[in-house]
Amino acid sequence: MCSLPFLTPSPMPLKTRLLAILFLFITPDLRAQEKHKDTGYLIFTLGKDTTLIGHYQVNGDDFDMTVLVRLTSEVHKLKGTLFPTGECKSVEGYAYKTVPGTDSVLLQTYSLVTRSDSTFTEQRIGGNVSRFGYAGKGMLHLGIYPYVFFTPLMALRAPGKSGDSLRSAHFVYGTKYPFTLKRINKSTVAAGSPVMGMFTIYLDKKGKPNYIDAIGSSLNVKGRILSYLNLDSLIRSEAIRAQQYGVMPPLNKPDSVQATIGTTGIHIAYSRPSRRGRVIFGEVVPWNRFWRTGANAATKIRLSGPIFFADKELPAGEYSIFTIPSKNGWTLMFNKEANIWGTQYNPAHDVLRVPMQVEQVKEPVDLMTIEVVPVNGGGVIRVLWENTKASVAFTTRK
């Protein structure tokens, strides 16, 4: 049996031995504090558009951040405390808009607190107050843009062993979703939920976040972390720009298409993302994985009667639409969960899958388009974007 050094008789003075014992207990805490200490300026881009700019700082379990939302010219400021697992213990924040020559305009306040293993959130917008309670603790509360700025903080608390995961919750306005924080390897961490999608965080040699890939997530963005930006100057510049030209136009346009084929009415509601100079298929829309076939909420089709794809029937009703694009052809899926967010796809709820034919078009399509057109006594559903057209024929009678 080996003796602990500080219990073995030693000629060193008692005071020195007591300091040595204290150092042994304090050192692990100092190492943990250093591991969970980081600061950076984070820029998120959507194609050629810069959408979010901000600063985050974490020191042990305490954090604060400032986020400029260029789409709305809002600024969010929040601070809070994390549990050692990375889950939120308490958060306080507010959003405001800077108007040159006048005082800032307060837009909303929000808070989160965990008590006795239950989490409570509150959001105030003007005179309207929304409160929700959830059982357990969570990593995120969606409903504010800064939720994506939590990803660097989470990466610092990912499990150390490749393949290991932490399981928690993601709170979204009254609904609780599973959240996963997973160590992929020494330099890569993944974080996300069904409603958020997955974010991949890449780490530098010191284990600090330096790049975020969220292509395929709800925001479909990429993020770079810099050591310094003059954020105050950017906020002022954005306020002047918004005053002169107004807020940025929406990045996605809500739209719908409807047609009557035979006696069957067909209505498709979707959100149309724009290309904005990006490479779409294979990058913005990855190959061989599900795509919401639009933006924001899942694309939804409503049928007044059944339609048929060869010998396969899709009964009358409402369905969400998803696709799996590949280089050699697409798969079109109709899912019985009609009213869901676009990243919440569950293949177990598919009611029908059919192949789509793919061809290239000469003139690029900037705004993603869905068409339903009558053809040869039946119809064709088409998806067009960039230089790609995916099509599938159907009939209204077997």
Secondary structure, 3 states (H helix, E strand, C coil): CCCCHHHCCCCCCHHHHHHHHHHHHHHHHHHHHHHCEEEEEEEEEECCEEEEEEEEEEECCEEEEEEEECCCCEEEEEEEEECCCCCEEEEEEEEEECCCCCCCEEEEEEEEEEECCEEEEEEEECCEEEEEEEECCCCEEECCHHHHHHHHHHHCCCCCCCCCEEEEEEEECCEEEEEEEEEEECCEEEEEECCCEEEEEEECCCCCEEEEECCCCCCCCEEEEECCCCHHHHHHHHHHHHHHHCCCCCCEEEEEEEEEECCEEEEEEEEEEECCCCCCECCCECCCCCECCCCCECEEEEECCCEEECCEEECCEEEEEEEECCCCCEEEEEECCCCCECCCCCHHHEEEEEEEEEEEEEEEEEEEEEEEEEECCEEEEEEEEEEEEEEEEEECCC
